[in-house]
Amino acid sequence: MAQTRTHEDFRTGGVVSVWLGSIGIEDDLDDYLADDFADDFGFEIIPEDGPEFDVANPARPVAALLDGFSCYEDFIEEAVAAAKEQGWEKANCALVFYNFAYEEVATNDDAPLVFIGTFAFAFDEEEEE
């Protein structure tokens, strides 16, 4: 599939885009992100600006999986509600891009990750230090 958008096209301050999935092994998630994610979602990840992620095996409730992500308190309620609306009570992995407003430009119905939504967050620069 030809890439029609780039990582840069989705940069937007103060929002976070969230994916959930069924990949329960970190090495498998790394391989998927390097090899197939771009084809499934229409953009390549810039490694130095890549996502924050968590992997669990067995699957955990979405709220437990997102708990502990940077600024998770700002977006967890909305993300859990959106996940539930899409049929996700539990997941094996969560992937979060900060300052990134993904618009669905390419999807693969068989992809092991699903885009859940984009949510507001407030980044505290002191947390990064």
MONOR-V863857 format. One record per pair of residues at least 24 apart in sequence whose C-alpha atoms are under 7 Angstrom apart, sorted by sequence separation. I is the first residue (numbers start at 0). J is the second residue. If there is no record, write none. Layout:
i=[I I]
j=[J J]
This chain:
i=[61 60 61 65 25 60 61 64 24 59 60 23 58 59 23 58 59 23 58 82 57 81 56 6 55 4 5 6 54 55 0 3 4 5 6 54 2 6 53 54 2 53 52 53 52 51 52 50 51 74 50 51 74 50 73 74 49 73 73 70 70 70 41 40 41 40 39 40 39 23 39 21 22 23 20 21 22 19 20 21 39 20 19 20 19 18 19 18 17 18 17 16 17 15 16 15 16 15 14 15 16 14 15 16 13 14 15 16 12 14 11 12 10 11 10 11 22 9 10 21 9 20 21 9 20 19 20 18 19 18 19 18 19 17 18 17 17 16 17 16 15 16 14 15 14 15 14 15 13 14 13 13]
j=[88 88 89 93 54 89 90 93 54 89 90 54 89 90 55 90 91 56 91 115 91 115 91 42 91 41 42 43 91 92 38 41 42 43 44 92 41 45 92 93 42 93 93 94 94 94 95 94 95 118 95 96 119 96 119 120 96 120 121 120 121 122 104 104 105 105 105 106 106 91 107 90 91 92 90 91 92 90 91 92 110 92 92 93 93 93 94 94 94 95 95 95 96 95 96 96 97 97 97 98 99 98 99 100 98 99 100 101 98 100 98 99 98 99 99 100 111 99 100 111 100 111 112 101 112 112 113 112 113 113 114 114 115 114 115 115 116 116 117 117 117 118 117 118 118 119 119 120 119 120 120 121]
